[in-house]
Structure formats: structure tokens, C-alpha cells
Amino acid sequence: MQAVTIKMVGDWQLKIAQPLSNALRVSIDIFGRTAPEACKHAVILMAQSAKNMTPKAKKIRPELEDEQGKYVDIWTQKSREPIKIHKFRFSPNCPPESRLEGTWSKARRVKNAGLAARSWMWSLGKGDVSKEIPGLSRAYAFQTKKVVGFVKQNALSYVKSIMPAGWEVAVAQKATSRIMAQAAAKLERLWASTLRGSGYGLGHFVKGFSEKAA
């Protein structure tokens, strides 16, 4: 099964590698995170963005039609291509070897609508979604002599096929922007507290930090 992986090393296009690296350094320096913690925080932000970018399935599957009549496409967690389920297979007149249990209306209902979007937070959230799902989701830190990182894998088979073009770059850019914005806000609060009443250099410092770090 091919996995879609979000990680902090090795995969990102060159044009975003430096800004993302800067954001990780800011996360460590300004928020006091360790390198693995900074990587995990960035991955969570990327997963949140991927979740928001994932197309949401409708609760009722659209009816399609071919030479055999009306049908719906059904995806399973392990299928690479949709499975055709024809309406005639629920008819009492359908041969027993081809007949399906249940009803056509039930077949049209999407049982797990939104599953693909939710899958990005598997192994990263709280409670049940924090658990590893064997064969589908895994999140883990790693460290070598030269590299520290954090990986989130999403092996839901159809996720990659429904994501919009350029999503990998987009989620990294969004994570970078959010980390920088959070750091700027923290510095502004810190300096506002320290320099309250003087007003000296505050606006210039925060503006300069934001422009240089973005």
C-alpha cells in the first residue's frame, strides 16, 4: 500500500526548504521547543492544513449509469480504484450469485463521509485519534547523527488521488506562515510587557522581525 507522507526532511521542494528551516529554528529559539518537538508541531500544522484542503465527500453518492444501468462508485480503505455497485444487484430478479444484501438507497449513503479529511489527524490528535492505526496511519519521531525529524504517514489508499495539485507545497507554506505569526505575536507580547509605557522600538522591532522571518 502506497503511503502519503508528511515529514520535515528530504521531501520538500527547494523553494520552500529554507523558509521552513527558518520556521523550525524560530520554533526552537522563541518557544523553547526541542528539535523533535518543533518538527512535530510543524507536522501537526501541516496535517491540519491538509485536512482543510481535502475535498469533503457528499453524504449521498451520485448515481452514474453505464450499459448495465445505474450504479454508484464505492471506495474502500484498501481499494486503489472505485468499485462499481449496480442498482440491479439489489433486485429480487437478480440471480442469487450476483445479488447483494441491503438496499439501493443504503448503498448510496456514504457511511464514512469525511474520512479522508479526518485521516490526516490520525495518530496526532487526542484520545482515540492519537492512536496508531496499523497499515493506515503512523506518526513518529526519528533521529540520526545528522538529522532530527518527525513523520506522519497517511496510507489511506485514495487520499493522494483526491488531493489538489500542489498540496504538499501549500501545507508547508501555511505551516511556515503560522509558526512565524505565532512567534511574532509572542515577541510582541513580551516586548509590550517589557517596554509598556515607553513605546520605544516596539513597532519597528516586530515589523522588522516579521518581514525578515517571513
Contacts in CASP RR format, 6 or more apart in sequence:
PFRMAT RR
TARGET T0000
AUTHOR 0000-0000-0000
METHOD contacts of the structure
MODEL  1
MQAVTIKMVGDWQLKIAQPLSNALRVSIDIFGRTAPEACKHAVILMAQSA
KNMTPKAKKIRPELEDEQGKYVDIWTQKSREPIKIHKFRFSPNCPPESRL
EGTWSKARRVKNAGLAARSWMWSLGKGDVSKEIPGLSRAYAFQTKKVVGF
VKQNALSYVKSIMPAGWEVAVAQKATSRIMAQAAAKLERLWASTLRGSGY
GLGHFVKGFSEKAA
1 78 0 8 1.000
1 135 0 8 1.000
1 155 0 8 1.000
1 157 0 8 1.000
2 155 0 8 1.000
2 157 0 8 1.000
2 160 0 8 1.000
3 153 0 8 1.000
3 154 0 8 1.000
3 155 0 8 1.000
4 153 0 8 1.000
4 154 0 8 1.000
4 155 0 8 1.000
4 156 0 8 1.000
4 159 0 8 1.000
4 160 0 8 1.000
4 163 0 8 1.000
5 11 0 8 1.000
5 151 0 8 1.000
5 152 0 8 1.000
5 153 0 8 1.000
5 154 0 8 1.000
6 43 0 8 1.000
6 46 0 8 1.000
6 47 0 8 1.000
6 50 0 8 1.000
6 151 0 8 1.000
6 152 0 8 1.000
6 153 0 8 1.000
6 154 0 8 1.000
6 168 0 8 1.000
6 171 0 8 1.000
7 43 0 8 1.000
7 149 0 8 1.000
7 150 0 8 1.000
7 151 0 8 1.000
7 152 0 8 1.000
8 20 0 8 1.000
8 24 0 8 1.000
8 39 0 8 1.000
8 42 0 8 1.000
8 43 0 8 1.000
8 149 0 8 1.000
8 150 0 8 1.000
8 151 0 8 1.000
9 147 0 8 1.000
9 149 0 8 1.000
11 168 0 8 1.000
12 20 0 8 1.000
12 168 0 8 1.000
12 169 0 8 1.000
12 172 0 8 1.000
13 168 0 8 1.000
13 169 0 8 1.000
15 169 0 8 1.000
16 169 0 8 1.000
16 172 0 8 1.000
16 173 0 8 1.000
16 176 0 8 1.000
19 173 0 8 1.000
19 176 0 8 1.000
19 214 0 8 1.000
20 42 0 8 1.000
20 172 0 8 1.000
20 175 0 8 1.000
20 176 0 8 1.000
22 176 0 8 1.000
22 180 0 8 1.000
22 213 0 8 1.000
23 42 0 8 1.000
23 175 0 8 1.000
23 176 0 8 1.000
23 179 0 8 1.000
23 180 0 8 1.000
23 213 0 8 1.000
24 35 0 8 1.000
24 38 0 8 1.000
24 39 0 8 1.000
24 42 0 8 1.000
24 179 0 8 1.000
26 179 0 8 1.000
26 180 0 8 1.000
26 183 0 8 1.000
26 213 0 8 1.000
27 33 0 8 1.000
27 38 0 8 1.000
27 41 0 8 1.000
27 42 0 8 1.000
27 179 0 8 1.000
27 183 0 8 1.000
28 34 0 8 1.000
28 35 0 8 1.000
28 38 0 8 1.000
30 183 0 8 1.000
30 186 0 8 1.000
30 187 0 8 1.000
31 38 0 8 1.000
31 182 0 8 1.000
31 183 0 8 1.000
31 186 0 8 1.000
33 41 0 8 1.000
35 148 0 8 1.000
35 149 0 8 1.000
36 141 0 8 1.000
36 143 0 8 1.000
36 148 0 8 1.000
36 149 0 8 1.000
36 150 0 8 1.000
39 141 0 8 1.000
39 148 0 8 1.000
39 149 0 8 1.000
39 150 0 8 1.000
40 141 0 8 1.000
40 150 0 8 1.000
41 179 0 8 1.000
42 150 0 8 1.000
42 175 0 8 1.000
42 179 0 8 1.000
43 124 0 8 1.000
43 139 0 8 1.000
43 150 0 8 1.000
43 151 0 8 1.000
43 152 0 8 1.000
44 124 0 8 1.000
44 125 0 8 1.000
45 174 0 8 1.000
45 175 0 8 1.000
45 178 0 8 1.000
45 179 0 8 1.000
46 152 0 8 1.000
46 171 0 8 1.000
46 172 0 8 1.000
46 174 0 8 1.000
46 175 0 8 1.000
47 120 0 8 1.000
47 121 0 8 1.000
47 124 0 8 1.000
47 152 0 8 1.000
47 171 0 8 1.000
48 120 0 8 1.000
48 121 0 8 1.000
49 170 0 8 1.000
49 171 0 8 1.000
49 174 0 8 1.000
49 175 0 8 1.000
50 120 0 8 1.000
50 163 0 8 1.000
50 167 0 8 1.000
50 171 0 8 1.000
51 117 0 8 1.000
51 118 0 8 1.000
51 120 0 8 1.000
51 121 0 8 1.000
52 117 0 8 1.000
53 163 0 8 1.000
53 164 0 8 1.000
53 167 0 8 1.000
53 170 0 8 1.000
53 171 0 8 1.000
54 114 0 8 1.000
54 116 0 8 1.000
54 117 0 8 1.000
54 120 0 8 1.000
54 159 0 8 1.000
54 162 0 8 1.000
54 163 0 8 1.000
55 116 0 8 1.000
55 162 0 8 1.000
55 164 0 8 1.000
56 113 0 8 1.000
56 114 0 8 1.000
56 117 0 8 1.000
57 110 0 8 1.000
57 113 0 8 1.000
57 114 0 8 1.000
57 115 0 8 1.000
57 116 0 8 1.000
58 110 0 8 1.000
58 113 0 8 1.000
59 109 0 8 1.000
59 110 0 8 1.000
59 113 0 8 1.000
60 108 0 8 1.000
60 109 0 8 1.000
60 110 0 8 1.000
61 72 0 8 1.000
61 73 0 8 1.000
61 74 0 8 1.000
61 107 0 8 1.000
61 108 0 8 1.000
61 109 0 8 1.000
61 110 0 8 1.000
62 72 0 8 1.000
63 70 0 8 1.000
63 71 0 8 1.000
63 72 0 8 1.000
63 87 0 8 1.000
63 108 0 8 1.000
64 70 0 8 1.000
64 71 0 8 1.000
64 72 0 8 1.000
64 73 0 8 1.000
65 71 0 8 1.000
66 84 0 8 1.000
68 86 0 8 1.000
68 88 0 8 1.000
69 86 0 8 1.000
69 87 0 8 1.000
69 88 0 8 1.000
70 86 0 8 1.000
70 87 0 8 1.000
71 84 0 8 1.000
71 85 0 8 1.000
71 86 0 8 1.000
71 87 0 8 1.000
72 84 0 8 1.000
72 85 0 8 1.000
72 107 0 8 1.000
72 108 0 8 1.000
73 82 0 8 1.000
73 83 0 8 1.000
73 84 0 8 1.000
73 85 0 8 1.000
74 82 0 8 1.000
74 83 0 8 1.000
74 84 0 8 1.000
74 85 0 8 1.000
74 107 0 8 1.000
75 82 0 8 1.000
75 83 0 8 1.000
75 157 0 8 1.000
75 158 0 8 1.000
76 83 0 8 1.000
76 157 0 8 1.000
77 136 0 8 1.000
77 156 0 8 1.000
77 157 0 8 1.000
78 157 0 8 1.000
79 157 0 8 1.000
79 158 0 8 1.000
80 157 0 8 1.000
80 158 0 8 1.000
85 100 0 8 1.000
85 107 0 8 1.000
87 104 0 8 1.000
88 94 0 8 1.000
89 98 0 8 1.000
89 99 0 8 1.000
89 100 0 8 1.000
90 99 0 8 1.000
90 100 0 8 1.000
90 102 0 8 1.000
90 103 0 8 1.000
90 104 0 8 1.000
90 107 0 8 1.000
91 99 0 8 1.000
94 100 0 8 1.000
100 107 0 8 1.000
115 156 0 8 1.000
116 156 0 8 1.000
116 158 0 8 1.000
116 159 0 8 1.000
116 162 0 8 1.000
118 129 0 8 1.000
119 136 0 8 1.000
119 137 0 8 1.000
119 154 0 8 1.000
119 156 0 8 1.000
119 159 0 8 1.000
120 152 0 8 1.000
120 154 0 8 1.000
121 129 0 8 1.000
122 129 0 8 1.000
122 131 0 8 1.000
122 133 0 8 1.000
122 136 0 8 1.000
122 137 0 8 1.000
122 139 0 8 1.000
122 154 0 8 1.000
123 129 0 8 1.000
123 130 0 8 1.000
123 131 0 8 1.000
123 132 0 8 1.000
123 133 0 8 1.000
123 137 0 8 1.000
123 138 0 8 1.000
123 139 0 8 1.000
123 152 0 8 1.000
124 130 0 8 1.000
124 139 0 8 1.000
124 152 0 8 1.000
132 138 0 8 1.000
132 139 0 8 1.000
135 155 0 8 1.000
136 154 0 8 1.000
136 155 0 8 1.000
136 156 0 8 1.000
137 152 0 8 1.000
137 153 0 8 1.000
137 154 0 8 1.000
137 155 0 8 1.000
137 156 0 8 1.000
138 151 0 8 1.000
138 152 0 8 1.000
138 153 0 8 1.000
138 155 0 8 1.000
139 150 0 8 1.000
139 151 0 8 1.000
139 152 0 8 1.000
139 153 0 8 1.000
140 150 0 8 1.000
140 151 0 8 1.000
141 148 0 8 1.000
141 149 0 8 1.000
141 150 0 8 1.000
141 151 0 8 1.000
142 148 0 8 1.000
142 149 0 8 1.000
142 150 0 8 1.000
142 151 0 8 1.000
143 149 0 8 1.000
164 170 0 8 1.000
177 214 0 8 1.000
180 210 0 8 1.000
180 213 0 8 1.000
180 214 0 8 1.000
183 209 0 8 1.000
183 213 0 8 1.000
184 206 0 8 1.000
184 209 0 8 1.000
184 210 0 8 1.000
184 213 0 8 1.000
187 205 0 8 1.000
187 206 0 8 1.000
187 209 0 8 1.000
188 202 0 8 1.000
188 206 0 8 1.000
191 202 0 8 1.000
191 205 0 8 1.000
191 206 0 8 1.000
192 202 0 8 1.000
195 201 0 8 1.000
195 202 0 8 1.000
END
